[in-house]
């Protein structure tokens, strides 16, 4: 059973071309990730031990300003655009609105066998370029007609409804959990699935949890156990929020019980909640899991549980991702919508509805209410 990797190169053709070229000095400059650009003292100020330490601190804060995956994506965007410019006989610096407009057009309607990118990916590429230019001290005018008009035309001609991942419903998560063994690795993965589902958590939120507040510098939240359940304090995309996870009706499917059992048998009292397992399979390591583990776990257990077995394996794998847990809670919880909205940390009910794959769409019938 092959689980495909989550992240591939941004463009296969570009990657193949890159492997055949020896980078020169200008090329290395083009490819350099923007987050590596140094934050330094002004040239007219002499360094000192105190100032040098402050520079290091400022660089650390600058790296923390953006999620790691976003930074990697923006770095890849810059590398792709820089190579495109070089192949066209130009330079990415200073920014040229005319060339960026042509670049966007090439992404939407490429020549040859290179596949066209989706509108959302093209917009992300443009955001990545704007961010990279800002880090290099130059501004990109996204409202320039050479950029704005081309992007507006791409949206009008190629925009499609977003492709949403399949929701994992209650019966699905139970079947997935049932495929897991009862060893230490199984205890951990069971806790990940049940906690992620009941909390409506993003995969990054799951793996960034610590046992206690301020346990580690890279913590994304911590857990407090209470009689009625557990309270997660999360540093989420929209800011700090609390997620209450109540105890389930039976221990076998209770996320809080699963989490307590994992922490007990893994002997974890401090630091990251979800860590790797040593080779002997009997001891937990101290290394925090990567968020990709959650996606791979979901895909593997979906296959082993036989969910959507009427489809070929490749299609089934493409249907489910880490977000399937979050969509599953939104679709399965039979409570007032405002409670689901609060639980997921959404600013609007409309955002919550995007996660609901099934709901009573005609509970409020405005046709009848209007007298028809």
Buried (B, 14 or more C-beta within 10 A) or exposed (E): EEBEEBEEEBBEEBEEEBEEEEEEEEBEEBBBBBBEBEBEBEEEEEEEEEEEEEBEEEBEEBEEEBEEEBBBBBBBBBBBBBBBBBEEEEBBBEBBBEBBBBBBBBBBEBEEEEEBBBBEBBBBBBBBBBBBBEBBEEEBBBEBEBBBEBBEEBBEEBEEEEEBBBBBBBEBBBBBBEBBEEEBBBBBBBBBBBBBBBBBBBBBBBBBBBBBEEBBEEBBBBBEEEEEBBBBBBBBEEEEBEBBBEBBEEEEBBBBBBBBBBBEBBEBEEBBBBBBBEEEEEEBEEEBBBBBBBBBBBBBBBBBBEBBEEEEEEEBBBBBBBBBBBBBBBBBBEEEBEEBBBBBBBEEEEEBBEBBBEEEEEEEEEEEEEEE
